[in-house]
């Protein structure tokens, strides 16, 4: 088949027309996919920034009456949830781990030592991993809501089990005493904390997600 031609200006000479599709592909290809090293560096920088913000948010902690004073709310999981939605669950978990590392280095004594840091990271990782993983399966507003709900339920179950199993070992408390705190303290506190962090994330995420996306990678909501 002969190639398509077009007339040149001012004469009857015919020249081949340049196909537009390859040019369009090159024009709209995300920069991160043509430069894998730059893409990774941006991701590491985004995770580092969110991890530092998550650690800073830990200073905004306060008790929630009538729960025991050692059960304190903080919005430190919000940056990790944003990372889990915008960059994927692995990035969200990385933010939580970075936050835990910074706590261990700078604030471990204020959170009950290594065990307190471990429990904080365990709660955050569970919430972010479950929420982010489900959101990848259902990439919509409804999927985000369902993912957060599943994350809250999973975190509450994991933290109750971890407290009942591990707290008597690390603090020498009778296990029956810890079990007695499940209904009046551990269950409602973890639900309230998860709901508060999820509401903040749901409100903030749509306003900041564009800073973490590549060209052409947009959420459905």
C-alpha positions in Angstrom: 0.0 0.0 0.0 1.3 3.5 -0.9 1.9 5.9 2.0 -0.5 8.8 2.4 0.7 12.2 1.0 -0.3 15.8 1.4 0.4 18.8 -0.9 3.2 21.1 0.0 2.4 24.9 0.3 2.8 26.8 -2.9 3.1 23.9 -5.3 2.1 20.4 -6.4 4.9 18.5 -4.7 3.7 15.7 -2.4 5.5 14.8 0.8 4.7 12.0 3.3 2.5 12.9 6.3 4.1 12.1 9.7 2.1 9.8 11.9 0.8 11.6 14.9 0.3 8.6 17.3 4.0 8.1 18.3 4.3 11.8 18.9 1.3 11.8 21.2 2.6 8.8 23.1 5.9 10.5 23.7 4.2 13.8 24.7 1.9 12.3 27.3 4.1 9.6 28.7 4.6 10.1 32.4 8.1 11.4 33.1 8.6 8.8 35.9 8.3 5.9 33.4 11.0 7.3 31.2 13.4 7.9 34.1 13.1 5.0 36.6 15.8 6.5 38.8 14.1 9.8 39.1 10.8 8.1 39.7 12.2 6.1 42.7 13.9 9.2 44.1 10.6 11.1 44.1 8.9 8.2 45.8 11.6 8.0 48.5 11.3 11.7 49.0 7.5 11.6 49.3 7.7 8.7 51.8 10.4 10.5 53.8 8.4 13.7 53.9 5.2 11.9 55.0 7.1 9.9 57.6 8.5 13.1 59.1 5.0 14.6 59.1 3.6 11.5 60.7 6.2 11.7 63.5 5.4 15.4 64.0 1.7 14.6 64.3 2.6 12.3 67.2 3.1 15.4 69.3 -0.5 16.3 68.9 -1.6 13.5 71.2 -4.2 13.9 73.9 -6.2 11.5 76.1 -9.9 10.8 75.4 -12.0 10.6 78.5 -13.1 8.4 80.1 -10.4 6.0 78.8 -7.2 5.4 80.9 -4.6 8.2 80.4 -2.1 5.9 78.7 -4.6 5.4 75.8 -4.0 8.7 73.9 -5.2 9.7 70.5 -2.9 11.2 67.8 -3.3 11.8 64.1 0.0 10.2 63.2 -1.6 7.6 61.0 -3.1 10.2 58.6 0.0 10.8 56.5 0.5 7.0 56.2 -3.1 6.6 55.1 -2.6 9.3 52.4 0.5 7.5 51.2 -1.4 4.2 51.2 -4.1 5.6 49.0 -1.9 7.8 46.7 1.2 5.6 46.4 0.0 2.1 47.4 -0.1 0.1 50.6 3.6 -0.6 50.6 4.4 3.1 50.6 1.9 3.6 53.5 3.5 0.8 55.5 6.9 2.4 54.8 5.7 5.7 56.2 4.5 3.9 59.4 7.9 2.1 59.7 9.8 5.4 59.3 7.6 7.1 61.9 8.3 4.2 64.3 12.0 4.6 63.7 11.9 8.3 64.5 9.9 7.6 67.6 12.4 5.0 68.7 15.2 7.5 68.3 13.6 10.6 69.6 10.5 9.8 71.7 10.6 6.2 72.8 10.4 6.9 76.5 7.3 9.0 76.2 5.4 6.1 74.5 6.2 3.3 76.9 9.6 2.3 75.6 10.1 -0.3 72.8 6.9 -2.1 73.5 4.8 1.0 73.2 6.5 1.9 70.0 5.9 -1.6 68.6 2.2 -1.4 69.5 1.9 2.0 67.9 3.5 0.7 64.7 1.5 -2.5 64.7 -1.8 -0.5 64.9 -0.7 1.9 62.1 0.6 -0.8 59.8 -2.5 -2.9 60.1 -4.8 0.1 59.4 -2.8 1.4 56.4 -2.1 -2.1 54.9 -5.7 -3.2 55.0 -7.2 0.2 53.9 -4.7 0.7 51.1 -4.9 -2.9 49.8 -8.7 -2.7 49.5 -8.6 0.7 47.9 -6.3 -0.8 45.1 -9.1 -3.3 44.4 -11.9 -0.8 44.4 -10.4 2.5 43.2 -13.4 4.7 44.0 -14.8 6.9 46.8 -16.9 4.0 48.0 -13.8 1.8 47.8 -11.9 4.2 50.0 -14.8 4.3 52.6 -14.9 0.5 52.6 -11.2 0.2 52.8 -11.1 2.5 55.8 -13.9 0.6 57.5 -12.1 -2.7 57.0 -8.9 -1.2 58.2 -10.6 0.0 61.4 -12.1 -3.4 62.1 -8.8 -5.2 61.4 -6.8 -2.8 63.6 -9.3 -3.1 66.5 -9.1 -6.9 66.3 -5.3 -7.0 66.1 -4.8 -4.5 68.9 -7.1 -6.3 71.3 -5.4 -9.6 70.5 -1.9 -8.1 70.9 -2.8 -6.4 74.2 -4.3 -9.6 75.6 -1.3 -11.8 74.5 1.7 -9.4 74.8 0.9 -6.9 77.6 1.0 -9.5 80.4 4.4 -10.6 79.1 6.0 -7.2 78.9 4.4 -5.5 81.9 3.8 -8.5 84.2 0.1 -7.8 84.5 -2.4 -10.6 85.1 -4.0 -11.6 81.8 -7.4 -11.4 83.4 -6.8 -7.8 84.2 -6.1 -7.0 80.6 -9.1 -9.0 79.4 -11.3 -6.9 81.7 -10.2 -3.8 79.8 -11.3 -5.0 76.4 -15.0 -3.9 76.4 -14.7 -0.7 78.5 -11.4 0.6 77.0 -9.5 -1.3 74.3 -12.5 -1.9 71.9 -14.1 1.6 72.0 -10.7 3.4 72.0 -9.4 1.7 68.9 -12.7 2.2 67.1 -12.8 5.9 68.0 -9.1 6.5 67.0 -9.6 4.7 63.7 -12.7 6.6 62.9 -11.1 10.0 63.7 -8.0 9.2 61.6 -10.2 7.9 58.7 -12.4 11.0 58.8 -9.4 13.3 58.7 -7.9 11.3 55.9 -11.1 11.2 53.8 -11.4 15.0 54.1 -7.7 15.8 53.4 -6.8 13.2 50.8 -8.7 14.7 47.8 -7.0 18.1 48.5 -3.5 16.8 48.5 -3.5 13.7 46.3 -2.4 15.6 43.2 1.0 16.2 44.7 1.7 12.5 44.8 0.4 11.3 41.4 2.2 10.9 38.1 0.7 12.3 34.9 -2.4 10.2 33.9 -2.6 8.4 37.3 -5.8 9.9 38.8 -8.3 8.4 41.2 -11.9 7.9 40.2 -13.2 10.3 42.9 
